[in-house]
Amino acid sequence: QVQLVESGGGLVQAGGSLRLSCAASGRTFSNYAMGWFRQAPGKEREFVAGISWTGGSIADANSVKGRFTISRDNAKNTVYLQMNSLKPADTAVYYCAAGPYRGSSALRQAGAYDYWGQGTQVTVSS
C-alpha cells in the first residue's frame, strides 16, 4: 500500500511559478511510475505529466509543454512538478498518482495508476 501527499499549491499571478511536491510513503517497489493530473470544477480529470521510475520515460500534455517539468527523487520517494509561466487556464486541483510502470503510453492514462493523493489547489489569477 502506498500513500501520496501533495503539497506546494497556492495562489499565484499569471506568469508566475509554483513547484508541487508529492511525497510517497508506505510500501515501495521498483519500476514505479508517477504522474500528475488536474481537474477544474465541472471538467474531467486530465493528464498533466508522467515519469517512469528511472526518469527514462517522460510524458507531458501539449497544454503544458515547455512550461511544466516533472522530476523525481527516488531516494526521497518524491515526485515534483515545476510549473512556470502559469496561466489562468492552469487553475485546477492537481493530483499525484502512482503505480507500477505499464509502459510509456500508459503514463498518460489515469486508469493506469493505482494510488492517488488528495489533491492540492492551484489558482492562477489574471
C-alpha positions in Angstrom: 0.0 0.0 0.0 1.2 3.5 -0.9 0.1 6.8 0.5 0.6 10.0 -1.5 0.5 13.5 -0.1 0.7 16.6 -2.4 1.9 20.0 -1.3 3.0 23.3 -2.8 -0.2 24.5 -4.3 -1.4 28.1 -3.8 -2.4 31.3 -5.5 -0.1 32.9 -8.0 -0.3 35.6 -10.6 -0.3 34.7 -14.3 3.3 34.3 -15.5 4.4 33.1 -12.0 5.8 29.8 -10.9 5.0 27.0 -8.4 6.6 23.8 -7.5 4.4 20.9 -6.4 5.7 18.0 -4.4 4.2 14.6 -3.9 5.7 12.5 -1.1 5.1 8.8 -1.1 5.1 6.6 2.0 4.4 3.0 2.8 5.3 0.1 0.7 7.8 0.8 -2.0 8.7 -1.1 -5.1 10.9 -0.7 -8.2 9.6 0.2 -11.6 7.2 2.7 -10.1 5.6 5.3 -12.4 4.3 8.6 -11.0 2.2 11.2 -12.6 0.3 14.4 -12.2 -3.3 15.0 -13.2 -5.5 18.0 -12.7 -9.2 18.7 -12.6 -11.0 22.0 -12.8 -14.6 22.4 -11.5 -17.1 20.9 -13.9 -14.4 19.3 -16.1 -13.0 15.9 -16.4 -9.7 15.0 -14.9 -6.9 15.5 -17.4 -3.3 14.3 -17.7 -0.5 16.7 -17.0 2.8 14.8 -16.8 4.1 11.4 -16.0 7.5 9.8 -15.4 8.9 6.3 -15.1 11.0 5.1 -12.1 14.3 5.9 -13.8 13.1 9.1 -15.5 13.9 7.4 -18.8 10.3 7.9 -20.0 8.6 11.2 -19.5 5.3 12.4 -21.0 3.5 15.7 -20.7 0.4 17.3 -22.1 0.5 19.6 -25.0 -1.2 22.3 -22.9 1.8 22.4 -20.5 4.7 21.5 -22.8 7.6 23.8 -22.4 6.2 25.3 -19.2 5.9 22.3 -16.7 8.7 19.9 -15.8 8.2 16.6 -13.9 11.1 15.1 -12.0 11.6 12.7 -9.2 14.0 11.9 -6.4 13.7 8.2 -5.6 15.8 8.4 -2.5 13.2 10.7 -1.1 10.2 8.9 -2.6 9.1 12.2 -4.0 8.0 13.5 -7.4 7.9 17.2 -8.3 6.1 19.3 -10.8 7.8 22.6 -11.6 5.3 24.9 -13.1 6.5 28.0 -14.9 4.7 30.7 -17.0 1.4 29.8 -15.3 -1.8 30.8 -17.0 -5.4 31.2 -15.6 -6.3 28.0 -17.5 -3.9 26.1 -15.3 -6.2 26.7 -12.3 -7.3 23.3 -11.0 -6.9 20.8 -8.3 -3.7 18.9 -9.0 -3.5 15.2 -8.1 -0.4 13.0 -7.7 -0.7 9.4 -8.8 1.5 6.3 -8.6 1.5 2.7 -9.9 3.6 0.0 -11.5 5.1 1.2 -14.7 2.9 -0.1 -17.6 4.8 1.4 -20.5 5.3 4.9 -21.8 1.9 5.1 -23.4 0.2 4.3 -20.1 1.8 7.4 -18.4 -1.0 9.5 -19.9 -3.8 7.3 -18.7 -5.4 7.8 -15.3 -6.6 4.2 -15.3 -3.0 3.0 -15.3 -2.3 4.4 -11.8 -3.3 2.6 -8.6 -2.7 5.2 -5.9 -3.9 8.8 -5.7 -3.2 11.7 -3.4 -5.9 14.0 -2.0 -5.0 16.9 -4.4 -3.7 20.4 -4.0 -5.3 23.5 -5.2 -3.5 25.7 -7.8 -5.1 29.0 -8.6 -3.7 31.4 -11.2 -5.0 34.9 -11.3 -5.1 37.0 -14.4 
